[in-house]
């Protein structure tokens, strides 16, 4: 089981801020736990989601993401802990409260024998959309680029088009908050990127989005990210700070004309802004620093003073897959 002192400290700080400014948070979760028999599926999870942001809930399949979403939407009751959505507990949602929320599940739940237009019309009826229904449906089908396919039966369109139709159906009643459970799973990279563009367009319109995903690289599209591992929240921060947390600071790659010997590596480690140095090749090192923007000019000056001829020096941004692995390895060592 992962025990993360840094995460708990950050969550405690977030809880304080949530208490002080509850009005700006769409979602607040404290010490959430869900147990089925002897199996703990979600264990002591705490986080908040500010209004008008994209929150990424990232982790491998089976880590507790979907169960968490089902507790936030009132489908499951927590074993313990507290949840507030738009200022209300899910167990006390009124019909008006539920109409403010959109939920796109992992599985496609629309009707294959009905057309794209008929499916969207059915979803609009379920939510009681009356006034301007046709106009709203046209706007949504144009938004997800399905207007030209509106007369096709859903069973005859591609999986990606079905996902886009599910997104339109989730939006038909103009929710304030959207839960999107694995919306990009199985999509090709081009369509995944298009989905994220849709999500950011929705954010710009004032909608708060809670997106679960197995794709760690999706963290780059989010404002705030929670990383789930083995039913627990292993990290909670902005994408940029997750990188810093994983590697202990910013990373700078320095490549010289000649071999960087042991003495020069030791000299680098003595610089006050350098946290650690690792050799990548005979003439290249990866340096962990406090801040890359201020460290790079200092490293250039150091190279002049030591006679080190630099071929290149630049900030290195590791892929979020590597960030995720580093975070998990780091926390596993603390367990």
Secondary structure as UniProt FT lines:
FT   HELIX           5..20
FT   HELIX           22..24
FT   STRAND          25..36
FT   TURN            37..38
FT   STRAND          39..50
FT   TURN            51..52
FT   STRAND          54..58
FT   TURN            61..62
FT   HELIX           65..72
FT   TURN            73..74
FT   STRAND          80..85
FT   TURN            86..87
FT   HELIX           90..92
FT   HELIX           95..98
FT   TURN            99..100
FT   STRAND          101..104
FT   TURN            112..113
FT   HELIX           116..126
FT   TURN            127..128
FT   TURN            131..132
FT   HELIX           133..143
FT   TURN            144..145
FT   HELIX           147..149
FT   TURN            150..151
FT   HELIX           154..156
FT   HELIX           159..171
FT   TURN            172..173
FT   STRAND          177..181
FT   TURN            183..186
FT   HELIX           189..204
FT   TURN            205..206
FT   STRAND          208..213
FT   HELIX           216..221
FT   STRAND          224..229
FT   TURN            230..231
FT   STRAND          232..237
FT   HELIX           239..247
FT   STRAND          250..256
FT   HELIX           262..269
FT   TURN            272..273
FT   STRAND          274..281
FT   TURN            282..283
FT   STRAND          284..289
FT   HELIX           292..306
FT   STRAND          310..316
FT   HELIX           320..334
//
